[in-house]
């Protein structure tokens, strides 16, 4: 599984924020120029609903790129749960800078907190089982690494980062290669250092994949009974991942089969941004 590295995250964060500020500020924030240039302001970001906070680094980066003199004091850290009305951070600095950065900073904090909150919700549903929840590549364009970080803050885990870091052999790959065993064999020859995962759609394909010995077998849209059978047949010889058609209602039953991982696109693609408010005073 992919591990989010701080060095990669920081570089990605800097690029994302620079692009977001170009998009929002453009040639300049003309409305903030209504405020005297020497005016100093203070602001507080407050939670308007319960949430798992994520995105402090992006908020820091937004204000740093606008004005390095802005100071931010965090009351919480990424991964902390907050209640309605709880203060998340205090910001102080040039009032124009605070106003210019407000929307971009909140966009990141609301979106990533939404991802972390949703991930924590699903993670709690399977407490007491050995299964781990994975995200997918169904992320917001340009925010993949950020959302994968948020998923981890919510207590879940990250699948591969992209098409380049692990094999995930699906139906069309299998068809084009001439079969499951041939696709896996070709993957080993092409990049023996990479993890090989193969997707199967029924127990017959599962048995073929098991004989070919990939690192992971993905059970695509298997019913609970067939997942349980696959776990029994695998007997710990290969890592098993359940995927496809997993809902809030079926998740716990799937987790109880003994499968190693369950992947959920909903962690990143169906998020609801958290309602936050930034209140400014002079």
C-alpha positions in Angstrom: 0.0 0.0 0.0 1.1 3.6 -0.7 2.6 5.6 2.2 2.2 9.4 2.0 5.7 10.9 2.5 6.0 14.3 4.1 8.6 15.5 1.6 6.4 14.6 -1.4 3.3 16.1 0.4 5.1 19.4 1.0 6.2 19.8 -2.6 2.7 18.9 -3.8 1.2 21.3 -1.3 3.3 24.2 -2.6 2.4 23.6 -6.2 -1.3 23.2 -5.4 -1.5 26.3 -3.4 0.4 28.4 -5.9 -2.1 27.3 -8.6 -5.1 27.9 -6.4 -3.9 31.4 -5.6 -3.3 32.2 -9.3 -6.9 31.0 -10.0 -8.5 33.1 -7.2 -6.3 36.2 -6.8 -5.2 36.5 -10.4 -3.8 40.0 -11.0 -4.8 41.2 -7.5 -7.6 41.2 -4.9 -9.2 44.5 -5.7 -11.9 44.3 -3.0 -9.3 43.9 -0.2 -7.7 47.1 -1.4 -10.6 48.9 0.1 -9.0 48.2 3.5 -6.1 50.5 4.5 -2.8 48.9 3.7 -1.5 49.2 7.3 -4.5 47.7 9.0 -3.8 44.7 11.2 -6.4 42.1 11.7 -7.1 39.0 13.7 -9.2 36.0 12.6 -10.5 32.8 14.0 -11.6 29.7 12.1 -14.6 28.0 13.8 -16.2 24.6 13.1 -19.9 24.9 12.4 -20.4 21.1 12.5 -18.7 18.1 14.0 -15.7 17.0 11.9 -12.3 15.5 11.7 -9.9 18.3 10.9 -7.4 18.0 8.1 -5.6 20.6 6.0 -3.5 22.7 8.5 -0.5 22.6 6.2 -2.4 23.9 3.2 -3.8 26.8 5.3 -0.3 27.6 6.5 1.0 27.5 2.9 -1.8 29.8 1.6 -1.0 32.6 4.0 2.8 32.0 3.7 2.6 32.5 -0.1 0.4 35.6 0.3 2.3 37.1 3.2 5.0 35.3 5.2 4.4 37.7 8.1 1.0 36.2 8.9 1.0 34.2 12.1 -1.2 31.1 12.6 -1.7 29.4 16.0 -3.5 26.0 15.7 -5.8 24.9 18.5 -6.0 21.3 17.0 -3.9 19.1 14.8 -4.8 17.1 11.7 -6.8 14.0 12.7 -8.4 15.7 15.7 -12.2 15.7 16.0 -13.9 19.0 16.7 -17.4 19.9 17.9 -19.7 22.6 16.7 -18.4 26.0 17.7 -14.9 24.8 18.5 -12.0 27.1 17.5 -9.6 25.5 15.0 -7.0 28.2 14.7 -6.2 31.9 15.2 -4.7 34.0 12.5 -3.1 37.4 12.8 -1.5 39.8 10.3 -2.1 42.4 7.7 -5.9 42.6 7.2 -5.6 42.6 3.4 -3.6 39.4 3.5 -6.1 37.7 5.7 -9.0 38.7 3.5 -7.2 37.6 0.3 -6.3 34.2 1.7 -9.6 33.5 3.4 -11.5 31.6 0.6 -8.5 29.5 -0.7 -7.5 28.5 2.9 -11.1 27.5 3.8 -11.5 25.6 0.5 -8.6 23.4 1.4 -9.6 23.0 5.1 -13.2 22.3 4.3 -12.5 19.8 1.5 -9.7 17.8 3.2 -11.6 17.8 6.5 -14.6 16.4 4.6 -12.4 13.6 3.3 -11.0 12.8 6.7 -14.4 13.0 8.4 -16.0 10.6 5.9 -13.0 8.2 6.2 -13.3 8.2 10.0 -17.0 7.4 9.7 -16.4 4.3 7.6 -13.4 3.3 9.7 -15.5 3.3 12.9 -18.0 1.0 11.2 -15.6 -1.9 11.1 -13.9 -1.5 14.4 -13.2 -4.8 16.0 -12.4 -6.6 12.6 -9.0 -7.2 11.1 -10.0 -5.6 7.7 -8.4 -2.3 6.7 -10.1 0.3 4.4 -8.4 1.6 1.3 -9.0 4.6 -0.8 -8.9 4.5 -4.7 -7.8 6.7 -7.6 -11.3 8.3 -7.6 -9.9 11.6 -6.3 -10.4 15.2 -7.1 -8.1 16.1 -10.0 -5.0 17.8 -8.7 -5.7 16.8 -5.1 -4.8 13.1 -5.1 -1.9 13.3 -2.7 -3.8 15.7 -0.5 -6.9 13.5 -0.3 -4.9 10.4 0.3 -3.3 12.2 3.2 -6.7 13.1 4.5 -7.9 9.5 4.2 -5.0 8.5 6.5 -5.9 11.3 8.9 -9.3 9.7 9.1 -7.9 6.3 10.1 -8.1 4.5 6.7 -5.2 3.6 4.4 -4.0 4.5 0.9 -4.0 2.3 -2.1 -1.5 2.9 -5.0 -0.9 6.5 -5.8 -1.3 6.1 -9.6 -0.8 3.9 -12.6 2.9 4.0 -12.3 3.7 2.5 -8.8 1.9 -0.9 -8.9 0.2 -3.3 -11.3 -3.6 -3.6 -11.1 -4.6 -6.1 -13.7 -8.3 -5.8 -14.7 -10.6 -7.5 -17.1 -9.4 -5.6 -20.2 -5.8 -6.2 -19.4 -6.5 -9.9 -18.9 -8.3 -10.2 -22.2 -5.6 -8.3 -24.1 -2.8 -10.5 -22.5 -4.6 -13.8 -23.2 -5.5 -14.8 -19.6 -4.8 -14.2 -15.9 -1.7 -16.3 -15.7 -0.1 -14.7 -18.8 -0.9 -11.2 -17.6 0.7 -11.8 -14.2 3.7 -13.5 -15.8 4.2 -10.6 -18.1 4.0 -8.1 -15.2 6.7 -10.0 -13.4 9.0 -9.8 -16.4 8.2 -6.1 -17.0 8.8 -4.8 -13.5 9.6 -7.6 -10.9 10.0 -5.0 -8.1 6.4 -3.8 -8.4 3.5 -5.2 -6.5 1.1 -7.2 -8.7 -2.7 -7.1 -8.0 -5.2 -8.9 -10.2 -9.0 -8.3 -10.3 -11.3 -11.3 -10.5 -15.0 -11.4 -11.0 -15.9 -14.9 -9.8 -14.6 -17.9 -7.9 -13.3 -19.6 -11.0 -11.2 -16.6 -11.9 -10.1 -16.4 -8.3 -8.8 -20.0 -8.4 -6.8 -19.2 -11.6 -5.3 -16.1 -10.0 -4.4 -18.0 -6.9 -2.4 -20.5 -8.9 -0.6 -17.7 -10.6 0.5 -16.2 -7.2 0.1 -12.4 -7.5 0.7 -10.3 -4.4 -3.0 -9.3 -4.1 -6.2 -10.6 -5.5 -9.1 -8.1 -5.8 -12.5 -9.6 -5.4 -14.7 -7.5 -7.6 -18.4 -7.3 -6.7 -18.3 -10.7 -4.8 -21.2 -11.5 -2.6 -20.4 -12.0 1.1 -20.6 -15.8 0.8 -18.1 -15.9 -2.1 -15.7 -13.6 -0.3 -15.8 -15.9 2.7 -15.1 -18.9 0.4 -12.2 -17.0 -1.2 -10.7 -16.3 2.2 -11.0 -20.0 3.0 -9.4 -21.1 -0.3 -6.6 -18.6 0.0 -5.7 -19.8 3.5 -3.4 -16.8 4.0 -1.3 -17.4 0.9 -2.2 -14.1 -0.8 -3.6 -10.8 0.3 -7.2 -10.3 -0.5 -9.0 -7.1 -1.3 -12.8 -6.7 -1.6 -14.0 -4.0 -3.9 -17.1 -2.9 -5.9 -20.6 -2.5 -4.7 -19.6 -2.0 -1.1 -22.1 0.1 0.8 -22.5 1.3 4.4 -25.1 -1.5 4.8 -22.8 -4.3 3.6 -19.4 -3.1 4.9 -19.4 -4.7 8.3 -20.5 -8.1 6.9 -17.7 -8.0 4.3 -15.2 -7.0 7.0 -16.2 -10.0 9.1 -15.3 -12.5 6.3 -11.6 -12.2 7.1 -10.7 -10.3 4.0 -7.5 -8.2 4.4 -8.6 -5.0 2.7 -11.8 -3.3 1.4 -11.4 -0.5 -1.1 -14.0 2.3 -1.2 -14.2 5.0 -3.8 -16.7 6.9 -1.7 -14.0 8.0 0.7 -12.7 10.6 -1.8 -15.3 11.0 -4.5 -18.5 11.4 -2.4 -17.2 13.8 0.2 -19.2 16.7 1.7 -17.1 19.8 2.5 -17.2 20.6 6.2 -18.9 23.9 7.2 -16.3 26.2 8.6 -16.3 30.0 9.3 -13.5 32.5 9.4 -14.4 35.5 11.5 -12.2 38.6 11.1 -11.8 41.5 13.6 -9.6 44.6 13.4 
